[in-house]
């Protein structure tokens, strides 16, 4: 019984990972067209980040992206794109596991 409570406590603590206030200029690369979109990554956590995209960003929902933010590279699906009062967009993502094709693209093109 005590062991069960301890396990439950560990699970609760893992779910309680908080994001930290952190803002860095970043770039999104769309996996289908290789379009680059310069964005701000904010509130970074080990599980994800917030993304603020400019006013002229097209619809990204349902698309796969690579985001490069400072020392973090993430492969993700865009799951939501919410317009903000100032016309920018808040982008919601869900991380994906890197595939060999995506890693190959990164190694060949990331510095362009």
N, C-alpha and C positions, 0 to 999 in steps of 0.2 A: 504494500500500500504506500509506504513512504517512498519507495523507488518510483512508483507511478507519479506521485506528486512532484518529485524532482525532475522527471522527464517532462512533465507538463510545464513546469517553470522554465526549463531550458527552451522549449518550443516557443513559449510566450516571449522570452527575451529575444530570440532570433527574429521574431516577427516585429519587434519593436525598434528595428534599425531606423534611425532618423536621418533625414537629409541635412546637410550643412549649408549655410548661406555661402555661396561660391558662384561667381560669375566670370565667365571666360569666353572670349571670341572663339567661335568654332565653325566648322564647315560640315554640311550634309552633302553626301554624294548619293544621288538616286541610282539604284542598281539597274534599272531598265534603260535609262537614257544617259547616265553618267553626268547629269546636270549637277553643278555645284551651287549650293545655296549657303550664303554666309549668315550665321545665326549666333545667338547668345545661348550658352548652356548655363543653367542656373540650378541651384539647390541640388547638387550632386550627391548621390548615395552609392553604396556598393551595388545596389539593384537597379539603378537608373538615374535619370536626371530630368529636369524640366528644360524645355527648349522654347525660346522666343524667336519667331521667324519674322522677317520683314513683311510689310504691307503687300508687296507684289508677289508673294509666294503663291504658286498655284496649288491646286488640290493635291495633297500628298496621302490622304487617307487610303489605306489598303496597299500602299507601295512599300517596298523594301528599301532601306537606306543603310548607309554607313555614316556614322557621325564620328568626327575626329574633334576631340575637345581636350586641348592641352596635352596631358599625358595619357588620355583614355581614348580607345578606339572601340566602338560598339557597332554591331550589326543588329538591325532591328526592323520591326514592322511598325508603320505609323498607324495607330489605332484611333486617334482623334485629332482634330484641328479646330480649335476654338478661337473665334475672333475676339480680340480685346477692344476696349474702349478707344484706344489710340490707333486702331487699324492694324496693329501687328497681330500675329497668331501665336497661341500657346499650342505646342505640338505634344501629343502624348504618344509614347512609344512602348513597345514590348520587345525585349531583347531576344535575339535568335542566336543559335550556335553557329559559329563560323563554318562555312563549307570550304573545301579545297579551292573551288573557283573564285570565291570571294577573297580568300587569302592571296591567291595568285594576282588578282586585280590590285589589291593593296600593295603588294611588293613591287608591281610593275608601274603603278600610276600615282601613288600617294604624294609624291613630291612635285607633281605637275601643277 
